[in-house]
Amino acid sequence: MLTQYFCDYLEYEISEALGNSEDKNTRRYWCDGVILPENEEEYAIKRVNDKRKVVTGAWIDEGRVNGKELGQFIYQLTIHFGRKSISNYVKGKDLRECVPSAETDEWIYLDTEKRIIEIRLL
């Protein structure tokens, strides 16, 4: 299930993956919180099973450039559910095992101009 506990876990995994990015520019970004949608209907089992995604928000710190702190902003976060994560979600099982390895950021799409971040769970 999508819980605050999972959102906290996801925050650290996103930060770790961004820090391990092959793109040196991406390494300066980090996640300072994944926001659980206010409306529980947005992440109800039936809705997630039908839509295969949840749209919410994440605090992303944009780091420093030339010594200047760029600040934190809320990015639109879309969590895409894969086969394993949908199965776990419907069965009420833990989603942490569905988060890809933080050794790479291949499961994360980050658009800093539009302030969008998308992740793909297994």
N, C-alpha and C positions, 0 to 999 in steps of 0.2 A: 504494500500500500504506500501511497504518497503521504508521508508523515513529516513532521518537523525534524525528527531524528534522521530520516533519509535525506532531507534537504541539507541538513548540517553536514552529513557525510559527503554529499555531492559537491558542496562548496569546496571542501578540501581536495577532492579528486580533480575538480575542474582547475583549481589553482595549480596543483601539481602538474597536470597535463600541459597547461599553458607554459609553465616554467620549463618544461622539457621540449618545447616546440623547436623544430628545426629552424623556424623563422625567428631570428634574433629580436626583431621588433615585437613579436607576439609575447616574448618572454617577460616583457615589462608589465604585462597585464596580469591581474589576479582577481579571483572571486572573493568577495567579502560578505557573501550571504545569498542563499537561494530562498526566494519568497514563496511560501505556501499560498496558493490562491485563496482569497478570502471566501469565495463562494464554494462550498463543498461539492456542489453540483458539477463544477468544472473538472473535478477529478473523481467523480463517481465511477464505480466499476463499469457500468453499462456504457457510459460516455467514453471512457478511455478505450474500452474494447471496440467500440464503433469507430472512433476517430483516430485511434492509434497514436495520439499525442495529447499533451497538456501544454497550454500556453500560460506562462506566468512571468515572473521577473527575477532578475539577479542583480545584485550590486557588484559592479565591476570597477575596480580601481585601474585607472589608465596609466599609472606609474609616473615616471619622470622623463622629460626630454630636455637636454641641455641644462640640467639642474633645476628645471621648473616642474613643480608638482602639478599634474594635470587634473587630479581629483577623482572622485567616485561618482558614478552615474548608474541609474537603474536602466539595465538593458532588457529588452523583451527576450525572454528565454522560452524556447520551444523544446520540450522534452519529447523526442520521438521514441516510441516503443517498438522494439524488435520482437521476434517470435518468443524468445525466452522471457523477456520482461513482461510481455502481455500475459503469458501463461502464469508467471509468478503473481502478477497483479490480480488477475481474476481469482486465483486460489488464495490470495491474502498472504503470500509468501514474501520473504525479504527481497528487496530489489537491489541491495548492495552487490550481490553476486552478478548482477546484470550490467554493472558499470564497467566499461572496458578499461584496460590497463592505463594507468596514468603515465606510463613510460613514453607515451606518444600522445599527440593531440589530434590524431586522425579522426577521432569520433566527435570532434568539436568544430563547428563552423563559427567564426567570429567576424562580424562586420562592424568595424569601429565607427564608420561614418554614419550608418543607420542605427547604431547601438542595438544590434541584434546578436544574440548568441543562440545556437542550436546545438543540441547534443543528441547522439544516437545511442540508446541502450541496446544491449544484446537481445 
